[in-house]
């Protein structure tokens, strides 16, 4: 993180995977410099993960799977879309 005065801080980030039964599986604690990126591979039985940090960080999950016609890749942001919370579904009749 970089403060308004330009002071840089190392972020301590903990990534933990969880199974479909809610049990922790795999994970890693990282010390990241401002602007750094890291990859954490979680076990195949991880169906969800938490990202906890002591400073604000940006994160994303990259999911891959093998299909008959090639590899499938999905990128999910670590935070929800802020516009979703402000949108309302309207039915017109």
N, C-alpha and C positions, 0 to 999 in steps of 0.2 A: 504494500500500500504506500502511496505517496501523499503526505499531508499537504494542506494548502500552502504551508511555508516551504515546501520542497523536501522535507525530511522523508527519507525512505525507510520503510519497515519491512522486515522479513515476516511473511505470513506463515503460520503453522496451520497446515490443512490435514485433516484426518478423513480418509475415505474408507467406509466400511460397507461391505456387501451383506445382504441378508437373503436367506432361503425363503421358499414359499411357506415355511413353517415359522418364520420370524427369527430363526437362529442366525447369529452373525457367521459369516463365511468370508474369509480373506479380508484384505484391507491393507492400508498403509498410512503411515504418518509422514508428511513431507514438510520441509522447510523451504519455502519458495521466495526468491528475491522478486522485487517489483518487475513486472514484464515477463517473468519466467513462465514456462509451460511444462507440464508433466503428464505422463501417461501412467495410469494405474490399471493393470489387468486384474480382473476379478474372476474367481472360479466360475465354471459353467453353471453351477447350481445357484448362483446369485440372481435373484429376480428383481431386486431393487437395491438401491444404495443410498447412503447419506453422505453428504459432503459438509463437514463442519470446519469452520475457520475462525481464527481470532481477529481477523480483519476482513473487510469486504473483498471478495474474489469473484471472478467470472468462471463459470464451469459449464461443461457440456458432457453428455454421454454419447459415445459412438458405439452403436450396436451393429453386429455383423452376424449373418447366417448364410449357410450355403443352400442354394436352390438348384434344381436340375439345369437351369439355364445360366447359372453364374452366381456370384456373390451378391448378397443383398446388404445394403448399408443404410443405416438410419442415424441421424444426428439429432439429439434432443437437448434443448437448453436446460441448464441447471436451475433456472428460475422461470416461473410462468410468464406468459405473454401479458404485459400490463394492460393491453387493450381488451383482453378477454374479460377482465373484471369489470370493465366499464361498458361492455356491450350487453344488449338485451334482445332476446329473441321475440319477435312480434309476428303473430298470425293474422293475416288479412283474410276476411271472408266476403 
